[in-house]
Amino acid sequence: MSLVNNRDERQRSLWEATYNGSESATVEFWAYIFKEQIFKGPDFSIAPESPPTTARSDRRRVDLVIKKWQDSRSGKKARFGALLFFEAKKHKASQKEIEILEHQAFTASIAWLQENDAAEAYSMTAIGDAAKLWYTTIESDYPIPMVPTSRNLADRSTYINANSSEAQRLRDGFEAILRYPQGLPSDMIKVLRSNATTQLQPPAADRGGYVTDSIGQPDFKNLMPQTTSGQFASRRELYQVSYASGSGTNSGKGKATDVIMGDPQDNDDFNKDEEDQFESTQSEDRDPAPFFVQVKKVGHTTRKDEYLFTDNKNRERSTLLSDWTKIRYRERQAWMYQRKGQTYISYDKVFK
């Protein structure tokens, strides 16, 4: 069932504009669909150009943040809380722009999860009228495809067109988000996690990464899996997370909680282009952005304890406690390690 009512001139006009228009045409179309069909009523707010966190230093903007009203509880004031992060590109987006698009949605989710000490977050990416839903956990190294379930990252062919019968799958995904705003049931998560866990294979010829066989697609009505196949690019290459744009990689296991997204700060006059920020983290003539890591402590009886982590080149590193410096980062206690010009930051409690 299509998400577009073709007999409604308003919807059809906005849908047609996505094929020849700019990124703003994509955002306008989906904002209208959200308002008219998905997130209806006074309990939902659609906030444009909003930061993923409440930190005043967070200068990046998410195209749309869909929020849901949360009643006061446990001493918390009633407010609109983040439900879905939405990022968009124009219909004629290049392959690089699609990679950046998914990177933006993923890093927004991770930044929000870390700030709120939450466990899961929903996001959506759109290329014109074609879209994909994602599920991100605090432990994720890359976004987990939710609808459609596929191991392909930055693959236009896996996106579902809004004006097609396949769009029913997106509708089912939205219904699941509305039904489970605090995170999916374990049965659904099990399918999604199994899709994201593969054996490392030789790099694919064109992009490098993992090669897979068939995978499951959770049916968000009755949990009956379907299958598809594909491959996805290296998670470390495409989804190494940079806090230069207000986001980061996993810092440890989160906990389920009632989280409320804060109001945007008064710095809307700053609107630096996200793609410039992304490329700045890849540039060799600038200081690399901090790389966030999980650290594992290995105790020894005859020598000093080791602190192990995986670096930005996916290699395991062994350090000592004396190699790490206790700091405050983004208003939180953290530990910092520097090596060959690269800064590593961890929020893990293993140092305590």
C-alpha positions in Angstrom: 0.0 0.0 0.0 1.4 3.3 -1.1 2.1 6.1 1.4 1.0 8.6 -1.2 -2.7 9.2 -2.0 -2.4 9.8 -5.7 -5.9 11.3 -5.8 -4.8 14.1 -3.4 -3.2 16.8 -5.6 -1.3 18.2 -2.6 0.4 14.9 -1.8 1.1 14.1 -5.5 2.5 17.5 -6.0 5.0 17.2 -3.2 5.9 13.6 -4.2 6.6 14.7 -7.8 8.8 17.6 -6.6 11.2 15.1 -4.9 12.3 13.8 -8.3 13.5 17.1 -9.6 13.9 19.2 -6.5 16.6 19.8 -3.9 17.1 18.2 -0.5 14.5 20.6 0.9 11.9 19.1 -1.4 12.6 15.7 0.1 12.3 17.1 3.6 9.0 18.9 2.8 7.5 15.8 1.2 8.3 13.5 4.2 7.3 16.1 6.7 3.9 16.3 5.1 3.5 12.5 5.0 4.5 12.3 8.7 2.0 15.0 9.7 -0.9 13.6 7.6 -0.5 9.9 7.9 2.0 8.7 10.5 2.5 11.0 13.4 -0.9 12.5 13.7 -2.4 14.4 16.6 -1.4 16.8 19.4 1.0 14.2 21.0 3.5 14.6 18.2 5.8 17.4 17.2 8.0 17.6 14.1 11.1 19.8 14.8 13.1 20.9 11.8 16.8 21.5 11.9 17.2 20.4 15.5 20.4 19.3 17.3 20.5 15.6 18.4 21.6 16.7 21.9 21.0 19.5 24.3 24.7 20.5 24.6 25.3 24.1 23.6 28.5 23.1 21.8 26.5 20.7 19.6 26.4 22.6 16.3 25.1 20.0 13.9 21.5 19.8 12.8 19.2 16.9 12.1 16.8 17.6 9.2 13.8 16.5 11.3 13.3 15.2 14.8 9.9 13.6 15.4 9.0 14.0 19.1 6.3 12.4 21.2 4.7 13.9 24.3 5.8 12.2 27.5 3.7 12.7 30.6 5.5 13.7 33.8 6.7 10.8 35.9 9.3 10.0 38.5 9.9 13.7 39.1 10.5 14.4 35.4 8.6 17.3 33.8 6.2 16.5 31.0 7.9 17.3 27.7 8.2 16.3 24.1 10.9 13.6 23.8 12.8 12.4 20.7 11.2 9.4 18.9 12.8 9.4 15.4 15.7 11.1 13.7 15.2 11.9 10.0 18.0 12.8 7.6 17.4 13.4 3.8 19.2 13.9 0.5 17.9 14.8 -2.9 16.7 12.1 -5.3 19.8 12.5 -7.5 22.2 12.0 -4.6 25.6 10.6 -5.4 27.0 7.5 -3.8 29.2 9.6 -1.5 26.2 11.6 -0.4 24.3 8.5 0.4 27.2 7.3 2.6 27.2 10.7 4.3 23.4 10.5 4.8 23.5 7.3 6.7 26.5 8.4 8.6 24.6 11.5 9.7 21.6 9.5 10.9 23.7 7.0 12.8 25.9 9.6 14.5 22.8 11.6 15.6 21.4 8.5 17.2 24.6 7.6 19.0 25.1 11.1 20.3 21.5 11.2 21.7 21.9 7.7 23.2 25.1 8.7 25.0 23.7 11.9 26.3 20.6 10.3 27.6 22.2 7.0 28.8 19.6 5.2 26.7 19.8 1.8 24.9 18.1 2.1 21.6 17.1 4.8 19.0 15.1 4.9 15.8 16.2 6.8 12.7 15.2 7.2 9.0 17.1 8.2 5.9 15.5 9.3 2.7 16.7 9.8 -0.9 13.9 11.7 -2.5 10.8 9.7 -2.0 12.7 6.5 -1.2 13.4 5.7 2.5 14.8 3.3 4.9 14.3 2.8 8.7 17.1 2.1 11.1 17.6 0.8 14.6 20.7 1.8 16.6 21.8 0.5 20.0 24.4 2.1 22.3 26.7 -0.8 21.4 26.3 -0.4 17.6 29.4 0.1 15.4 27.2 0.8 12.4 23.4 1.4 11.9 21.2 -1.7 11.9 18.7 -1.8 9.0 15.2 -2.1 10.3 13.0 -1.7 7.2 13.9 -3.2 4.9 16.3 -5.5 6.7 19.3 -5.8 4.6 23.1 -6.0 5.2 23.6 -3.4 2.5 24.8 0.0 3.8 24.7 3.0 1.5 22.9 1.0 -1.2 20.2 3.0 -3.0 18.6 -0.2 -4.3 17.5 -1.3 -0.8 15.5 1.9 -0.3 11.7 1.7 -0.5 9.7 4.2 -2.7 6.9 5.9 -0.8 4.6 5.7 -3.8 4.7 1.9 -4.3 3.1 -1.2 -2.9 6.3 -2.0 -1.0 5.7 1.1 1.1 3.4 -1.0 3.3 6.6 -2.3 4.8 7.6 1.2 5.8 4.1 1.7 7.2 4.4 -1.4 9.3 7.8 -0.1 10.6 6.2 3.2 11.6 3.5 1.3 13.5 6.2 -0.7 15.3 7.9 2.6 16.4 4.6 4.0 17.6 3.8 0.8 19.5 7.2 0.5 21.0 8.6 4.1 21.5 11.1 2.9 24.1 12.5 0.1 22.0 11.5 -3.0 20.1 10.5 -6.3 21.8 13.2 -8.9 22.2 11.8 -11.1 19.4 12.2 -8.3 16.9 15.6 -7.3 18.2 16.8 -10.9 17.9 16.1 -10.9 14.2 17.7 -7.5 13.7 20.8 -8.4 15.7 21.3 -11.7 13.8 21.3 -9.7 10.6 24.0 -7.4 11.9 26.3 -10.2 13.1 28.3 -11.9 10.3 31.5 -13.7 9.8 34.2 -11.5 8.4 34.9 -12.4 4.8 37.5 -11.2 2.2 36.7 -7.6 1.1 34.2 -7.2 -1.8 35.9 -6.1 -5.0 34.5 -2.6 -5.2 34.1 -1.4 -1.6 35.6 -3.8 0.8 33.7 -5.2 3.7 31.5 -8.2 4.6 29.9 -10.7 2.3 26.7 -12.4 3.5 24.2 -15.1 2.5 20.5 -14.7 3.3 19.1 -12.7 6.2 15.8 -12.3 8.0 13.3 -9.5 7.8 11.1 -9.2 10.9 7.5 -8.8 10.0 6.4 -6.1 12.4 2.9 -7.6 12.6 3.6 -11.2 13.4 7.4 -11.6 13.5 7.5 -13.9 10.5 10.9 -13.5 8.9 11.4 -13.0 5.2 14.8 -13.2 3.4 16.9 -11.2 1.1 20.7 -11.0 0.5 23.4 -8.5 0.1 26.7 -7.1 1.4 27.7 -4.0 3.3 30.7 -1.8 3.4 33.3 -1.8 6.2 31.7 -0.4 9.3 35.0 1.1 10.4 35.4 2.8 7.0 31.9 4.3 6.7 30.7 4.5 10.3 33.8 5.6 12.2 32.0 8.2 14.3 33.3 11.7 14.8 32.4 14.0 17.7 33.4 16.9 15.5 29.7 17.0 14.5 28.4 16.2 18.0 28.3 12.4 17.9 30.4 9.4 18.8 30.9 5.6 18.8 29.6 3.3 21.4 30.9 4.1 24.9 29.4 1.2 26.8 26.1 -0.6 27.4 23.2 1.8 28.0 20.0 1.2 30.0 16.4 1.5 29.0 15.0 4.7 30.3 12.4 7.4 29.8 14.4 9.9 27.9 13.3 13.4 27.0 15.0 15.4 24.2 15.8 18.9 25.3 14.8 22.0 23.4 17.2 23.3 20.7 19.6 25.8 21.9 19.7 29.4 20.7 22.5 28.9 18.1 20.4 28.4 15.0 22.5 31.1 13.2 25.2 28.5 12.9 24.4 26.3 10.0 27.7 24.8 8.9 27.3 22.2 6.1 27.3 18.6 7.4 29.2 17.3 4.4 32.0 19.7 5.1 32.1 18.5 8.7 32.2 14.9 7.6 35.0 15.5 5.1 37.0 17.5 7.7 37.3 14.3 9.8 38.7 12.5 6.9 41.3 15.1 5.9 44.9 14.3 6.5 46.0 17.9 6.9 43.9 18.4 10.0 44.0 17.0 13.4 41.9 13.8 13.4 38.7 13.9 15.4 38.6 12.0 18.7 37.9 8.3 18.3 35.6 6.8 21.0 36.4 3.3 22.2 35.4 0.6 24.6 38.2 -0.5 26.9 38.6 -3.9 28.5 40.8 -4.4 31.6 42.9 -7.6 31.8 44.3 -8.2 35.2 47.8 -9.7 35.9 49.5 -10.9 39.0 53.1 -10.5 38.1 52.9 -7.3 36.0 50.7 -4.3 35.6 47.2 -4.7 34.4 46.5 -4.1 30.7 43.8 -1.9 29.2 42.8 -3.2 25.7 40.8 -1.5 23.0 40.4 -1.5 19.2 41.9 1.5 17.5 40.6 3.5 14.5 42.3 1.1 12.2 40.5 -1.9 13.7 43.7 -3.2 15.5 43.8 -4.2 19.1 45.9 -2.0 21.3 47.4 -2.7 24.7 47.9 0.1 27.2 48.5 0.7 30.9 46.5 2.8 33.3 49.2 5.4 33.4 48.8 5.9 29.6 45.3 7.3 30.1 44.4 10.8 31.4 41.2 11.6 33.3 39.4 14.5 31.7 36.0 16.2 31.3 34.5 15.8 27.8 31.1 17.0 26.8 30.3 17.6 30.4 31.0 14.0 31.4 34.0 12.3 33.1 36.1 10.5 30.5 39.5 9.0 29.9 41.8 10.1 27.1 44.7 8.3 25.4 46.8 9.8 22.6 49.0 8.0 20.1 50.7 9.2 16.9 48.4 12.3 16.7 45.2 10.3 17.3 43.1 10.9 20.4 41.1 8.1 21.9 38.3 8.8 24.4 36.5 6.3 26.6 33.6 6.7 29.0 34.0 3.2 30.4 34.0 2.6 34.2 36.8 0.1 33.8 39.3 2.8 34.9 37.6 3.3 38.3 
